[in-house]
Amino acid sequence: MPMILEKYSFGIGDRFGHQGKAQLQAMINAKKQGIAITPVWNKSNREHSIIHTIPADVRKEADAAVKAMGWDESYYVDADHISLKNVDAFVEASDFFTLDVADYIGKKADEAEIKTFVQKYKKYVGQLNVDGIEQPIEITEDLISKIADKFLLAVRGAGKIYRRIEAARGKGSFITEVSMDETDQPQTPVEMFFILAALANEGVPAQTVAPKFTGRFNKGVDYVGNVVQFAKEFEEDFAVIAFAVKEFGLPKNLKLSVHSGSDKFSIYKSINKAMKKFDTGLHLKTAGTTWLEELIGLAMAGGDGLAIAKQVYIKAFGRFDELCGPYATVIDIDKNKLPSPQTVEKWSGQDFAQALRHNQSCRNYNPNFRQFLHVGYKVAAELGRGYIDALEKYEHIVAKNVTENIYDRHIKQVFI
Ligand SMILES: [Zn+2]
């Protein structure tokens, strides 16, 4: 039996590998409400290299959390945003692979390959009616050719990574996701249609695809953009996927994966509505939101917990460019609105937690502070044992924050 990803799945990232149980508790809470959500522990190569962890650490954590909590449903370990350069290190420990092809987008494949692609799919030229999309999609040969120019090489790239994993692990022994989110331009529904055609053609049995959506998905903070436009495109993507699955024989459970960058609360309602309308599944990927709950928990614990939370911020403050660099395209921080180290030094645990916690109705919430700490985990990693000891000492209060955040702010809004 090939591995099949369940209808609802939730990507959780855990920078320091200590919150697996607390994260799983959120899925257990959902299960008690009758909603089956499959946990997927994800970690990218970027995170591994900043924290100095290896893919086997994520596997160990996931297995241990599942065992400790008596979780008898499925779960996966996601090699997030991997490329041909780094996939080998993930092959053994992971059973879910997010093939990142963003680097190839916009680079052109062979002219001959493009021609062959256009030949094969020019039967769609004309007006294409897709269930769930009001207006027929206008398709010309020129449009197919332009889409092939932009995406064919990327899909070939996905094929190369996919075959490398398949050769190492065996067919059907892993879940394949294709991600195109870390690029400038959102993909339109018609582009999505031909990307799916190309994936089928390339023999990549994608079970989830992560497009770039309209608007900004900054790390750890809410969506910035036109919510109405997002909702329209999101529904059109669902419609195109359902249509493409039938047309191209892609896996029947193929679904959208939203690489949320965590906490896109203002579009959760649209996502929930669209899922219900199309009766379809979803993979919602988050990561850094859990690390921020660790800091909130430590701050609320007071004493040396609060001291270490402050220390992370104060040390990070002087290293703004270095820490923000790798995330430049997915953060918008107004440096002038960051509190000074002197100010934070005087804060109570409550002050720190309120500035950081993603509660937009709280007047002390500071999205600049939140985004900056989101990318500041390198500093905590450098504290080494000191940071981990604090997590262990205050496990109870940290875990409570981690579970509540995932369950109340994310799962409840999107899936229930
Ligand atoms: Zn992503």
Boltz pocket constraint, residues with backbone or C-beta under 6 A from the ligand:
constraints:
  - pocket:
      binder: B
      contacts: [[A, 81], [A, 179], [A, 181], [A, 182], [A, 210], [A, 259]]
      max_distance: 6.0
